[in-house]
Amino acid sequence: MTEPVRIGVVGAGAIAQLAHFPVLGKMRGAKLVAIGDNDRPKARALADRFDIPDVYTDIEDLLEHPDLHAVVVATPNHLH
């Protein structure tokens, strides 16, 4: 068996909560490993809810995560 694709999500808003986290959390071959949002308490609560080990408030720190393979940008369009 190959190792899962380790994914980080930038953004802890509605689209991430309603679409990205539930789907990615159940997807075979994928593992959520990090969430980044400038609202740390909100990000921490979501990380706990979806069993995501690492929380960041700085996108540069998230991108330097040693086990990250891919990032989903789940921020409002004007912030992409």
N, CA, C and O atoms as a DFTB+ gen file, in Angstrom:
320 C
 N C O
     1  1       0.847      -1.181       0.000
     2  2       0.000       0.000       0.000
     3  2       0.886       1.236       0.000
     4  3       1.887       1.285       0.716
     5  1       0.528       2.229      -0.794
     6  2       1.293       3.463      -0.831
     7  2       0.841       4.380       0.303
     8  3      -0.263       4.259       0.833
     9  1       1.736       5.298       0.651
    10  2       1.389       6.231       1.723
    11  2       0.350       7.224       1.235
    12  3       0.286       7.509       0.039
    13  1      -0.479       7.766       2.149
    14  2      -1.508       8.713       1.726
    15  2      -0.910      10.053       1.311
    16  3       0.183      10.423       1.738
    17  1      -1.646      10.765       0.476
    18  2      -1.286      12.133       0.123
    19  2      -1.637      12.989       1.332
    20  3      -2.781      12.992       1.788
    21  1      -0.653      13.713       1.848
    22  2      -0.849      14.529       3.046
    23  2      -1.203      15.956       2.623
    24  3      -0.445      16.621       1.917
    25  1      -2.372      16.405       3.074
    26  2      -2.967      17.640       2.578
    27  2      -3.110      18.672       3.689
    28  3      -3.468      18.352       4.823
    29  1      -2.819      19.922       3.330
    30  2      -3.099      21.059       4.193
    31  2      -4.217      21.869       3.575
    32  3      -4.371      21.891       2.354
    33  1      -5.000      22.536       4.408
    34  2      -6.089      23.385       3.935
    35  2      -5.853      24.798       4.453
    36  3      -5.645      25.005       5.649
    37  1      -5.889      25.765       3.544
    38  2      -5.781      27.165       3.914
    39  2      -7.186      27.733       3.929
    40  3      -7.854      27.794       2.897
    41  1      -7.628      28.146       5.093
    42  2      -8.969      28.698       5.247
    43  2      -9.835      27.797       6.103
    44  3      -9.855      26.578       5.927
    45  1     -10.554      28.416       7.038
    46  2     -11.412      27.660       7.950
    47  2     -12.848      28.161       7.882
    48  3     -13.592      28.077       8.859
    49  1     -13.227      28.678       6.728
    50  2     -14.570      29.219       6.560
    51  2     -15.589      28.159       6.194
    52  3     -15.344      26.958       6.304
    53  1     -16.733      28.639       5.756
    54  2     -17.868      27.755       5.490
    55  2     -17.567      26.702       4.435
    56  3     -17.910      25.535       4.625
    57  1     -16.935      27.083       3.328
    58  2     -16.687      26.106       2.262
    59  2     -15.751      24.994       2.738
    60  3     -15.930      23.829       2.382
    61  1     -14.759      25.359       3.541
    62  2     -13.854      24.337       4.084
    63  2     -14.602      23.417       5.045
    64  3     -14.419      22.200       5.019
    65  1     -15.443      24.006       5.890
    66  2     -16.164      23.219       6.886
    67  2     -17.224      22.311       6.275
    68  3     -17.405      21.175       6.711
    69  1     -17.923      22.819       5.263
    70  2     -19.038      22.066       4.697
    71  2     -18.647      21.141       3.555
    72  3     -19.327      20.144       3.309
    73  1     -17.564      21.455       2.857
    74  2     -17.190      20.658       1.691
    75  2     -15.829      19.994       1.838
    76  3     -15.731      18.768       1.787
    77  1     -14.794      20.776       2.016
    78  2     -13.436      20.229       1.962
    79  2     -13.102      19.276       3.103
    80  3     -12.670      18.151       2.854
    81  1     -13.290      19.698       4.337
    82  2     -12.906      18.836       5.459
    83  2     -13.665      17.513       5.480
    84  3     -13.040      16.461       5.612
    85  1     -14.997      17.531       5.352
    86  2     -15.713      16.249       5.385
    87  2     -15.289      15.292       4.261
    88  3     -15.119      14.095       4.494
    89  1     -15.122      15.815       3.062
    90  2     -14.770      14.954       1.929
    91  2     -13.334      14.458       2.053
    92  3     -13.081      13.258       1.942
    93  1     -12.394      15.371       2.282
    94  2     -10.985      14.971       2.376
    95  2     -10.733      14.051       3.568
    96  3      -9.883      13.163       3.508
    97  1     -11.474      14.268       4.645
    98  2     -11.314      13.424       5.829
    99  2     -11.733      11.982       5.611
   100  3     -11.271      11.088       6.319
   101  1     -12.606      11.747       4.636
   102  2     -13.093      10.391       4.346
   103  2     -12.459       9.779       3.105
   104  3     -12.661       8.599       2.817
   105  1     -11.695      10.579       2.374
   106  2     -11.144      10.118       1.105
   107  2     -10.022       9.106       1.324
   108  3      -9.049       9.381       2.025
   109  1     -10.170       7.950       0.722
   110  2      -9.130       6.930       0.792
   111  2      -7.888       7.444       0.070
   112  3      -7.988       7.971      -1.038
   113  1      -6.745       7.296       0.678
   114  2      -5.505       7.728       0.056
   115  2      -5.137       9.166       0.352
   116  3      -4.158       9.681      -0.187
   117  1      -5.921       9.829       1.214
   118  2      -5.627      11.214       1.591
   119  2      -5.659      11.336       3.106
   120  3      -6.406      10.631       3.785
   121  1      -4.839      12.238       3.624
   122  2      -4.815      12.494       5.067
   123  2      -4.664      13.987       5.287
   124  3      -3.726      14.602       4.780
   125  1      -5.592      14.577       6.047
   126  2      -5.478      15.981       6.418
   127  2      -4.428      16.124       7.512
   128  3      -4.539      15.492       8.562
   129  1      -3.416      16.945       7.276
   130  2      -2.334      17.078       8.252
   131  2      -2.181      18.489       8.805
   132  3      -1.517      18.680       9.823
   133  1      -2.788      19.489       8.148
   134  2      -2.614      20.862       8.611
   135  2      -3.757      21.744       8.150
   136  3      -4.348      21.533       7.091
   137  1      -4.054      22.743       8.979
   138  2      -5.020      23.776       8.623
   139  2      -4.392      25.122       8.930
   140  3      -3.723      25.295       9.949
   141  1      -4.616      26.065       8.042
   142  2      -4.107      27.405       8.252
   143  2      -5.223      28.425       8.173
   144  3      -6.005      28.425       7.221
   145  1      -5.302      29.296       9.170
   146  2      -6.285      30.372       9.182
   147  2      -5.801      31.412      10.176
   148  3      -5.148      31.067      11.161
   149  1      -6.110      32.682       9.935
   150  2      -5.633      33.699      10.867
   151  2      -6.459      33.755      12.148
   152  3      -6.115      34.504      13.062
   153  1      -7.521      32.995      12.234
   154  2      -8.306      32.860      13.462
   155  2      -7.926      31.533      14.126
   156  3      -8.539      30.497      13.871
   157  1      -6.901      31.588      14.984
   158  2      -6.373      30.359      15.592
   159  2      -7.420      29.569      16.371
   160  3      -7.497      28.355      16.183
   161  1      -8.239      30.187      17.243
   162  2      -9.230      29.381      17.975
   163  2     -10.198      28.647      17.053
   164  3     -10.542      27.492      17.305
   165  1     -10.636      29.306      15.992
   166  2     -11.535      28.660      15.026
   167  2     -10.829      27.503      14.335
   168  3     -11.392      26.416      14.204
   169  1      -9.596      27.733      13.894
   170  2      -8.825      26.680      13.229
   171  2      -8.566      25.514      14.176
   172  3      -8.658      24.358      13.764
   173  1      -8.244      25.794      15.433
   174  2      -7.972      24.733      16.414
   175  2      -9.227      23.904      16.648
   176  3      -9.155      22.677      16.728
   177  1     -10.377      24.566      16.760
   178  2     -11.637      23.841      16.966
   179  2     -11.933      22.914      15.789
   180  3     -12.363      21.777      15.983
   181  1     -11.704      23.398      14.577
   182  2     -11.923      22.559      13.393
   183  2     -10.906      21.432      13.314
   184  3     -11.239      20.309      12.936
   185  1      -9.675      21.736      13.671
   186  2      -8.643      20.692      13.679
   187  2      -9.020      19.580      14.647
   188  3      -8.859      18.400      14.333
   189  1      -9.518      19.945      15.810
   190  2      -9.948      18.940      16.782
   191  2     -11.135      18.139      16.245
   192  3     -11.196      16.921      16.409
   193  1     -12.064      18.826      15.611
   194  2     -13.271      18.169      15.084
   195  2     -12.955      17.179      13.969
   196  3     -13.572      16.118      13.878
   197  1     -11.982      17.536      13.112
   198  2     -11.669      16.698      11.955
   199  2     -10.352      15.936      12.108
   200  3      -9.835      15.382      11.139
   201  1      -9.818      15.911      13.318
   202  2      -8.597      15.149      13.629
   203  2      -7.417      15.577      12.749
   204  3      -6.724      14.743      12.167
   205  1      -7.210      16.885      12.669
   206  2      -6.099      17.455      11.908
   207  2      -5.022      17.851      12.923
   208  3      -5.291      18.667      13.805
   209  1      -3.824      17.299      12.821
   210  2      -2.838      17.497      13.884
   211  2      -2.246      18.900      14.016
   212  3      -1.943      19.323      15.132
   213  1      -2.071      19.629      12.924
   214  2      -1.330      20.888      13.009
   215  2      -2.165      22.083      12.562
   216  3      -2.917      22.011      11.590
   217  1      -2.010      23.193      13.305
   218  2      -2.727      24.441      13.030
   219  2      -1.710      25.557      12.862
   220  3      -0.753      25.668      13.628
   221  1      -1.936      26.381      11.848
   222  2      -1.039      27.512      11.565
   223  2      -1.852      28.784      11.369
   224  3      -2.984      28.742      10.889
   225  1      -1.262      29.913      11.746
   226  2      -1.873      31.206      11.445
   227  2      -1.075      31.941      10.372
   228  3      -1.488      33.005       9.911
   229  1       0.040      31.390       9.982
   230  2       0.877      31.982       8.935
   231  2       1.007      30.972       7.796
   232  3       1.493      29.859       7.995
   233  1       0.568      31.369       6.602
   234  2       0.589      30.452       5.462
   235  2       2.001      29.971       5.137
   236  3       2.182      28.826       4.721
   237  1       2.995      30.825       5.321
   238  2       4.385      30.416       5.038
   239  2       4.794      29.259       5.950
   240  3       5.475      28.331       5.512
   241  1       4.381      29.314       7.209
   242  2       4.692      28.215       8.132
   243  2       3.987      26.936       7.701
   244  3       4.577      25.857       7.756
   245  1       2.735      27.043       7.275
   246  2       2.013      25.864       6.806
   247  2       2.715      25.254       5.600
   248  3       2.880      24.037       5.522
   249  1       3.127      26.098       4.664
   250  2       3.778      25.597       3.451
   251  2       5.121      24.933       3.729
   252  3       5.611      24.154       2.910
   253  1       5.716      25.233       4.873
   254  2       6.983      24.601       5.253
   255  2       6.782      23.326       6.063
   256  3       7.754      22.714       6.505
   257  1       5.534      22.922       6.261
   258  2       5.232      21.690       7.002
   259  2       6.027      20.553       6.359
   260  3       5.955      20.367       5.144
   261  1       6.771      19.803       7.137
   262  2       7.676      18.799       6.563
   263  2       6.989      17.626       5.872
   264  3       7.609      16.964       5.039
   265  1       5.740      17.355       6.190
   266  2       5.055      16.197       5.621
   267  2       3.965      16.562       4.626
   268  3       3.132      15.718       4.297
   269  1       3.948      17.790       4.141
   270  2       2.883      18.265       3.274
   271  2       3.150      17.907       1.811
   272  3       4.241      18.141       1.290
   273  1       2.135      17.337       1.161
   274  2       2.224      17.024      -0.271
   275  2       1.414      17.996      -1.121
   276  3       1.807      18.318      -2.242
   277  1       0.283      18.465      -0.591
   278  2      -0.628      19.303      -1.376
   279  2      -1.357      20.273      -0.456
   280  3      -1.462      20.050       0.750
   281  1      -1.860      21.360      -1.052
   282  2      -2.606      22.372      -0.300
   283  2      -3.903      22.691      -1.047
   284  3      -3.906      22.868      -2.266
   285  1      -4.977      22.759      -0.309
   286  2      -6.259      23.213      -0.828
   287  2      -6.439      24.652      -0.344
   288  3      -6.353      24.927       0.853
   289  1      -6.686      25.556      -1.274
   290  2      -6.931      26.950      -0.920
   291  2      -8.444      27.134      -0.828
   292  3      -9.145      27.147      -1.840
   293  1      -8.935      27.277       0.404
   294  2     -10.369      27.387       0.652
   295  2     -10.691      28.742       1.281
   296  3     -11.414      28.835       2.273
   297  1     -10.134      29.781       0.675
   298  2     -10.381      31.145       1.137
   299  2     -11.330      31.828       0.158
   300  3     -11.558      31.319      -0.940
   301  1     -11.882      32.969       0.542
   302  2     -12.711      33.711      -0.416
   303  2     -11.914      34.032      -1.684
   304  3     -10.699      34.224      -1.622
   305  1     -12.585      34.088      -2.812
   306  2     -11.912      34.280      -4.092
   307  2     -10.949      35.447      -4.107
   308  3      -9.869      35.340      -4.688
   309  1     -11.307      36.563      -3.485
   310  2     -10.431      37.730      -3.525
   311  2      -9.142      37.548      -2.722
   312  3      -8.252      38.397      -2.783
   313  1      -9.034      36.456      -1.977
   314  2      -7.824      36.181      -1.190
   315  2      -6.939      35.108      -1.826
   316  3      -5.910      34.748      -1.255
   317  1      -7.316      34.597      -2.985
   318  2      -6.512      33.546      -3.634
   319  2      -5.194      34.083      -4.127
   320  3      -4.397      33.336      -4.695
